[in-house]
Amino acid sequence: MPFARCYMCKNACGIITSIEGKTVRVAPNKNHPQPGICGRGAAGPFLLTHPDRLKSPLIRQGDTLVPTTWDKALDIVVKYLKELLDEDHPEYLAITFHDYGKELLERFAALYGTPNLIGHESVCHGPRTVASELVLGTEGPRSVDPDYPNAKFIVFIGRNPLEGIVPDIVRRIDEGRKKGLRIAVLDPRKSAIVERYAERWIPIRPGTDTAFLLSVIYYMIKNDMYDKDFLLKYTNASLLVYEDDLTSTGVYSERLLDEKVINGKKAVTVFSLLEREGEKVYPRLQQITGVSYDDVKYVAENLWLNRPAAAIDDGWHTSFSNDSTYTWMAAFTINAMIGNIDKKGGLIIAKKAEVKVYEKSNVKAPRIDRIRYPLTYAAFQEVYRAILTGSPYPIKALMVVGTNLDGRDPNSEFVRRALKAVDFLVVVDVMPSDVTEYADVVLAESTYFERDELPLPVGWTLDNWIDIHQKTVDPLYDTKPLWWILLELEHRLGLSNATFEDLEEMILKQLNVDRKELSEKGCVRIPEEIYEVYPYKKPLRTPSGKIEIFSRTLRKYGYYPIPTYIEKNIMPRATDEFFLTTGHTLYHTQDSITFDIPTLIKLAPDNPVMISKNKALQLGIRDGDEVEVISLTTGQRVRCKVKVSDGIRDDTVFTYFGFGRHSKGERIAYGHGFDVNSLISEQITDPVSGSVAQSLNIVKIRPLR
């Protein structure tokens, strides 16, 4: 039975596949460090014989995409990409994807010479990832994770692992709960994790998480609830900073709360500045956030009393507000205040290996989104702007790999204008998503049952595991794996002569893993210490090697260098106006492969707008009514059904994203639900991370009956 990764979302859980007659079956690989099958994964085998799947390469002829040969499709792609190389402007090509294929795409972009490999993070984990880089020197959500099985108390902020699901994370949370783990959730909506697990739901006003966390910090400082020894030794909390311009003196105090005169100027410690930031918002906590002082007390005291086996969860979908980077800087700071970094039951820096499948980079130009947002992890809306305006330089070609841009990015009309305007669009996918409607060339990828993959580090695990992915069946149609497509482009463009086996060998050498053992077991653990490694035995990858509550990097680029709350004038101002919030449904991803599966669309056929019982009564709306939702930021209007609930704030509505497909190629998905991205502006952003402030969009709701 082949060892495989489930690719029905990008979490790549460990599975075993088998063939019974003509049927492919999937089961969790219980020997894998990240086992699991959710509803999406169980439905995966349907992709093989799905009537709508892409069965061959396609090229555009007039208004129609028609089947063609691989040679002809690749010749067209290579011709256009070669023209950009001949013009010495490889940066005019942008590539976007959603996690899957990252290593291969990094290689192709580096060899081709484009810096513009830019993912989905501006509408997902961008703020927490930039904050994690600044404070801890780590990267995305897979690089840091709470030790759920051994934790005693965890606070989740806007995260709902029971719907934005990684089965093994849910399993680990359940393991912790059996040992007494208690959970609190900060969220405007009573999500599934609140309903099933939470001891306390804190229904915070959208966009105010930073103010709440700074209030927690202030309460903890005032009540001497912080690990002095940890902060003095492993953070820059005692660094003295000039008060007038917030530049570093380079001098550390022996006390956390201190001020001195250095070079004739007043200097204060970073911890003192942090206390002041809390003091700015604490007196106005209820006015800003809508939650109580008892909520602050509850969170602070439970974190402190359960230390170090307590944590503020590191988050995932965090692109909510224009100060979300500071939200997560504050969250990581609180974790440092209780001394839980790399401690059993605390916030663990994952010990995963890193792999790289190229040796040199031909990139010369600056990445286009980092011209406006120099610290961003990804701000793909800048690519659309460059397509439409030619500034700061033009994007003439776009390669979209396994991601549906209409279902992903804000302001759908803006996205579609850019897709229509780009000179050349090539799409690599398994299903005909919305974005294929605009493509010049579509390169049909094999399903994950029909392709081998490179050995890679396992994603959601704290220790260091490597796994493999073996194909179950030969391709049923004229489709190819992503690795074959990219290597073929490299060969035809004269960039390399590498083979799949060359890349596989490169990875195995970097990881020092035996090929035979990996093939026999499906996954191999590389022995590593899990606890008390960073920053105790090894420095962090921050400029100082310490946890940086004060970021010299932020100061260098002109940003405020410690967590601060940005005051907002965006709010509902009439009875029928609301903050719009969004999230994952359990049954779908926002990409192309789940919405067109009959069993999944039957379980989640649409995305009604959730509204509180109180507001529904005021507006004369009943459960199941059809309403018109009007965005005050984009001006777009949609029609949808309403779900009336007592589990959401009166000033907030919620819906699931990813619905509203307009590609008739996905015949099952077409016409189900509405496109929430049409209501969300790409203009309201976090200036540090470049992420979209998705929860700062105001909508009007009007009954239609």
N, C-alpha and C positions, 0 to 999 in steps of 0.2 A: 504494500500500500504506500503510495507516495506521501512524503512529508510536504506540507504546503503552508502558505500564508493565505488567509482569507482576505480578499481585496474588495469585498462589498462596501467597505469604507476604507479609510486610510490607516486604520490602526493595525492591520496585518496580524491578527490573532493566529496562533498556531493551530493548524487543523491537520487531519489525516483524510485523504480522499480514497475512494474505492469505486469499483465498477461492478454493478450487479445487473447482468444482462446488458441492456442498452442504457441503464440508468447510472448516473454518477451520484454517489452519496458522499456526504461530508460529516465528520465527527470531530469533536475537540481532541487535540493531541494532549493527553493528560500529562505527558512527560515534558511538555513545553513550558517555559516559564510564564508565558502569556497565553494560556489555553482559553478556549471559549467559542461558543456559537450563539449568536443572538438571532432574532428574527430575520435580519437582513442576510446574515451568513447562511442560514438554513435555506433561504430562497435562491442562493447563488447558482446552483446547478441549472436553474431555468434559463440562465443566460446562454448556455450552450446551444439550445435549440430555439431560442427566442425568435419569433418571426420578424421582429423589427431590427435585429442586430445588424451591424455593418458587416457585409459578407465579402467585400472586395474594396480595393481603392476606388475613389471617385474623383472625377475632375469636372469642372464647370464648363458647360456648353450653353451659353446664353443664360437663361433663368433656371437651368436644370443641372443637377449633378448626375453624371452618367458613369457607369462602371468602366474601368479601364485596367490595364496591366500595371504591375508594380514598376516595370521599367519606365513606362510612359509617365506615371504619376511622379516618380522620383526625379525623372529628367526635368519636369516642369519646376519642381521645388529647387533642384540644384541650379537650374538656369537663373532663377531669380536671386538665390542666395549668392551665387558666383558674381552676379552683377554688383551686389553690395560690397563684396570683397575687392573686386576690381576697382571700385570707386574709393577704396580704403575707408569704408564706413560700415564695418560689421556691427557697430552699435545701433544702426538703424533697424536691426532685428531685435524684437523683444520676444521672450519665451515665458509662458506662464503655465502653472501646474498646481496640483494640490497634494503635496507631500510625496506621493508615489513617483518613483523614477528620479528622485533628487540627485543621487550620485551620478547617474548616467547623464542627466541634463546639465549638471555642473561641469562635467567633462566636456560635453559638446560645446557649451557656451564658452568655456575657457579656450578650447582649441580654435573655435570659429572666431573668437575675439569680441564677443558682445558681453558687456557687463550686465545686460538687462534680462537676467533670469530672475523673475520677480513672482512670488507666490501670492497666496490668498490672505496673508496674515493681517492686512489692514482691516479686514472684516472679521477677524478671529482673535488670535492670541498675540497680536502685535504689541500692545501696551505692556502686558506682563513679561513678554520676551525682552523688550528693550529695557524694562526695569530690572529684570533678572541679569542681563548683561552688565548693567551699570552697578548694581549693588553686589551681586554674587559672582559675576564673571562667568555665568552659565548662559545657556541659550533657551530653546523652546520648552514647552511643557514636559517633554520626555527627559529633559536634563535634570529636573528637580521634581521631587514628589514626596508627599508625606508618607511616613511609615505607618500606613493605616492599621495593619494588624496589631501593632504594639502601642498605638496612640491611645490616650485616655480622653482627649477633648480636641475636636477639630471644628474650625469655622470655615464654612464655604461661602464665597462671595459670588453670587450670580451664576454659580456652577451647578449643574444638575446631572451627575454621572449616570442617573437612571434613564435618561433619555439621550443625552450626548454621550453615548454608551461605549465604554471599553469593558467587556464582560469581566476581565480579570481585576480591574479596579473595583468593580462592584463586589466581586468575590472577596477581595482584600478588605474592603470596608465591612462586609458582613463578618469576616473573621475577627476584625477589631471589635465589632459590636457584641459578639459572643463573649469577649473578654471585658466588656464594660465600656467601650468607646461611646462617648456622648457627642452629639452633633448640634451645632447651631448654624442657621442659614440666614444670610443677608440677601434679600431678594424682594423686589416689589410684588412678585407673584408667589403663591404657595405652590411651588413646583413639586414634582414627584418625590424628590429627596426630602422635602419638608413633610409631605404627607406620610411617607413611610418611616423616616428615620429621625427627624429633628426633634430635639428636646425643646428648642426655641426657634420660632420664626420671627425674624426682625424685618418687617415690611418697609424697607427704606425707600425714600423718594428716588426715582431714577436720576443719575448724574451726581449723587452726593456721597458716594462711598468714601471718597478721600476725606471729606469733613468728618465722617464717622470714625475712620481709622485714626485721624489726627487727634480726635477727642479721646479715643482709647489710649493713645500715646501720652496725652496730657494727663489723663487720670492715673496712668501707671507711674509716670514720673513724680507726680505730686504725692502719690501714696507709696513711694519707694519700692515699686514693683518692677525692678529690673536687675539683671545679673551684672553687677558692677565689674567683677573680675573678667567676665567674658567680653564685655564691651570695651574695657581698657586694653585688653590683650589682642583681641581679634578684629576690632572694628576701628574706624577713624572717628568715633564719637567724641573722643577727647582732643581731636585736632583743633588748634586755635585758628580762627578765620577772622580776617580784618572785617570789622563791622560795617565800614563805609561802602566797600565794594565786593564783599564776600569772596575775596581771593584768599588762598591758603597762605599761612605764615610758614608752613613746614614744621611748626613746633607743636609738640603734643604736651598737654597738661597732665599732671598726675591725678587730676580730678575731672569728673565728667561734666559737672556744672561749674564753670569757672570763667573769669575774664581777666585779662592782663593788658598792659600797655607794652607794645612791641614796636620798635622804631618810631616811637612817638605817636603811635596810633592805637586806638582801642581794638582789642581782639577778644572774641568770645569763642567758647567751644562749640563744636557742631551740635552737641547734645543740648546746649543752651538755646541755640537757634531752633532746634526741633521743638523744644518746649514752648517757645514763642509761637511757632506755627500752630500748635495745639491750642494755645491760649487765645488765638484769633477767632477760632471757631467754637470752642467749647461753650462759651456763654450763649451762643445762638444755635446750639445743637438741634433742638426741637424745631426751631423755625426753618433751618436749612434742610434737615434730613427727614423730619416727620417722625422720628423715633425718640425713645425716652432716655433719660440719664440712667435709668435702671438697666437698659440694654447695654450701655457702655460699661457699667459696673459689672454686669454679668459676664460679658466677654473678657474684660480685663482680668477679673478675679479668677475665672476658670482657666484662662491661659497661664496665669501666674501660679496658681495652686497645683496645676498638673504638670508643670515644667519638669524636665524638658520633653516629656511625652505628650506634648500638645503642639498645635500648629494652626496658623491660618493657611488653609489650602492654597496652593500656588496658582490656581485658576487655569482657565483654558479660553473659552470665548469671553474676551475681556474688552473688546472695542466698543465701549458704551458711551464714554463721555469725553469732553475736551481736556480733561486732566487725568485720564485713565493711567497714564504712565506713572504719575505721582501716586495714584491709588496703590499700585503694586509696589512702588518703592516704599510706601508706608507699610504695606503688608509684610514685605521682607524685613523691614526695620523692626517691626514688632516681633517677628520670629527671632531676630538677633537679640532683642531685649530680654527674651526668656532663655537665651542660650541653647536653642534647640537644633542648631545647624549640625547636621550629620550625627545627631544623637539618636539612640534607639527610641522610637516613638515620635520623633520630631520631623523636621524637614530635611530630607536626605538629598544630597547631590549624587545623582546616578553615576555609577562607575563604568558606564558603557565605553567601549572602544570607539574610535573614529576611523573612518576609512575614506580614502581619496583615490580615484581611479584615473588621475592624470598627473603628469609631472611638471608641466609648464603651462603658463597662461599667456595668451596673446592679447589680453584685454588692455586697452590703453585709455579709453574714454571713461569719464565718470558715469556711474549708474544714474539713470535719468531721474528716479524718484529721490535720490540723495542730494540732488542739486537744491531742491526745496526743503527736504527733510534729511539733513545729514546723518542723523542717528537712526533712521527708520530701518526696521527689519524688512518691510515691504509696504509700498504705497502704490498699488497698481493703478489707481485712478490717475496718476501722473502719466502713465502710458497712454490712456485715452486722450488726455489733454494734448499730449505731444502729437498724436495722430491727427487731431482736429485743428491744431494751431501751428504745428511745426516748431514749437518752442518748448524747452530750451534747445532742442534739436529734433529733427523729425524722426518719427517711427514709421517706417515704410512697410515692414513685414512683421507679421505676428504668427507665432507658433503656439497653439493651445493644446495642451496635453492632458487629457483625462479630467477636464474640469469644465463646468457649464457656466460661462461668464454671466449670462442673464440671471441664473439662479444664485449667483455668488455675490455680485458687486452691486453697490448702491446706484440709484437713479437709472433704472433700466433704459429709459429713453436716451440718456447720455451714452450708455454702453452701446446701444444699438446703432446710434449715429456713428460712433467710432468704428464699429465692426463693418458698417457699410462703407466708411470712408477710407479704411486702410488699403494701401495698394495691393497687398498680397496677404492672404490668410490661409494657413495650413493647419488642419485639425487632426490630431491623433486621438482616437477614441474607439470604444467597443460599441457604443450605442449612438444613434443620431440625435444628439442633444440640440438645444436651441441654437448653439453657436455654429453647428454645421450648416445651418440655413444660409450663412453668409460666406462659407468657405470657397476658396478657389480650388483647393485640393483637400481631400479627406483620405487619410491613411488609416485603414481599418486594422485595429489592433486585435490580436488574439485574446480571448478571455483568459483569466488566470488559471483555468484548468488545461489550457492548450499551450502553455509556455513554461520554460524553465526561467529561473531568475538567479541573479548573483547571490552568493552568501552575504549576509548583512548582520550587523548588530540588531538584537531584538529591541523594539521600541519601548514598551511600557514595563520596564523592570529596573529595579534598583541596582542589581549586580550585573556582571558582564557576561551576557549570553550571545552566541552567534547561531543563526539558523539558516536553513536552506529552503528552497522552494522548487519542487519537482513537478513537471507537467503530468497530468493524469491521462490525457488523450492527445492524439495528434489533432492539429487544427481541422475543423469540419469544413471550413470555407477558405477562401483565398486571403487569409489574414496573417499578420506577422507580429512578433513581440516588439515592444518598444526598443529593446537593446539592439535587435536586428535593424530596425529602421534607422536608429541614430548612427550605428556603425556603418551602415550602407551610405548614409549621407556623408560621413567622415571620409570614406573611401573615395566617393565620387567627387568630393570637393578637394581631394588631395591633402586632407588634414592628418590622416593616419592610415596604417594598414592593420590595425589591431583587430583581434578576434575576441569572441566571448570568452574563450579559454584563456586568452592573455589577461583579460580583466579579472577573471575568476582567480587566476594565479596571483595577480597583484594583490588582491584582497586577502587571500589566504596567507601570503607572506607577511603582510602588514599585521595580521591578527595572530600569526604564528599558530595556526590551527591545522591539524592534520585532515587532509581531504577525506581519507578513508573513514576515520572516526566520525566526521561530520555526516558523511553519506549514510553510515550505518545507524546513527542515532537521531539524525534530523536536526539536532541542536546540541551545542557543547557549551558548557560554562567555563569561562576563563577565571581561575581563582583570584579573587580580589577581596580585600577588606571592605566591608560596607560602611561600618560606623567609625566615626571620629578620625576621618582622613583629612577632610577639608574643613577649616583652614589649619588644623592642628599639626599634621605631618607634611602636608603639601600646601603651598600658597594658592590662593584663588587666582583666577585669571583677570583680576582687576589691576589697574595701574599700580596700586600699592601692595597687592597681594592680600589685602584685608577686605572685610566687608565694608563697602563704601556707602555710608549713610549720606555723606556729603560727596557729590560726584564732581571731581575736577573736569571730567569730560563734559558734563552739562555746562559747567561754568565756561569752559573753553569755547563752546559753541553759542554762548550768549543766553543760555537758559538758566532759570533759577535752579540752584544746585542741590536743594534738599526738598523733600516732599512738601507741597503746598496746595491748598485748595484754591481753585480758580472760581471766582464768583461768576454766577450765571444770571442772565436775564431771560432765559428761555424757559417758559412754563405755560401750562394751560391757563387761559384768561377768561374762558366762558364755560358755561355749564356743559356744553357739548364738545369741549376740547380735552385732549388727553395726551400724555406721553405715550409714544408707541414703543413697545419692547418686543423682542423676537427671540426665538431659540430653536433648538433642534427638536424634531419629533423622533420618537423611538424607532420608527419604521423606515425612514428615508435619510439619505444624505442629500446635500444640495447639488450633487453632481448628477451624472446622467444615468447611472446604472440601476437605481432602485425604484424610481417612480414608475417605470414602465413594466413592472412585474405585477401580474394580476393579484396575487395573494397579498402583496404589500399595499397596493392602492386600495384594495378592499378594506384592509385594516385601518388605513388612514387616507380616506378619499379626498379630503380637503382641509383647509386651515381656517376655521372660523375665528373671529376676533373674540377674545375673552374680555368681558366687562363685568364690573362689580354689580351685585344685586341692587345696591343702593342707587347707583347711577342709571342702571337700566330702568328702575322704577321712575326716576325723575324724568327720563327721556321717553317713557312710554314704550320701552322695548321689551319684548319677551324672548325667552330662549328659543333659538331656531329661526328668529326673524331675519329677513334680509335687510341689510343696511348699506348706505353709501359711506365710504371712508375717504376723506379728502385730506391730502397732505398740505400743510401750510408751508412746507419747505420746498417741495418740488412742484406743487400745484396739480399733481396727478390725482385721479379719482378711480376707485375700484368699488365693485359690489361684492359682498360676501355675507355669510351667515354669522350669527352672533351666538356665543356661548356665555350664558349668565352664570356667575360664580361668586361665592363668598370668599374666594381665595386670591383676591387681587386688590390692590389699592384703588380707592375711588378716582384718583387722578391719572390712572394708568390703564392701558389696554395691552393685550399680549396676543401674538399669533406666531405660528410656525413659519419658518422661511423655506424656500425651495420649490413651492408650488407655483401654479400658473404657467405651465409650459406652453409655448406657442409653436413648437416644432411638431408638425403633423406626422413626422417620421416616427415619433413615439406615440403610437396610436392609443395605447392604454392610458398614458399619462395625460394626453391632450385634453384640455378643458376642465381639469380637476383643480379646484382652489384658485387662489389669486396670487399675483406677483407682488409680494410685500416690498420688494426692492424698489418698485416704482414710487413708493411713498417716502423713501429714505434718501437724503441728500448726500452727495459726495463732497459738498462744500464745508460742512461742519466737521472739523477734524481735531485730533489731538496734535498740537504743534510740535511735540517732541517725537512721538512715534510715527506721526503721519497717518494714524489709524482713524477710521470713520467713527464719529460719535453717534452711533446708531440709536441710542436711547434719548437723544436730544432733538428728536423730530416730533412735532406736534401735529396731531390729526383731529379733524372734526368728524363726528359720527352722526349721521342723520337717518332716521327710520324711513323705509320706503313703502310701508303698507299704509 
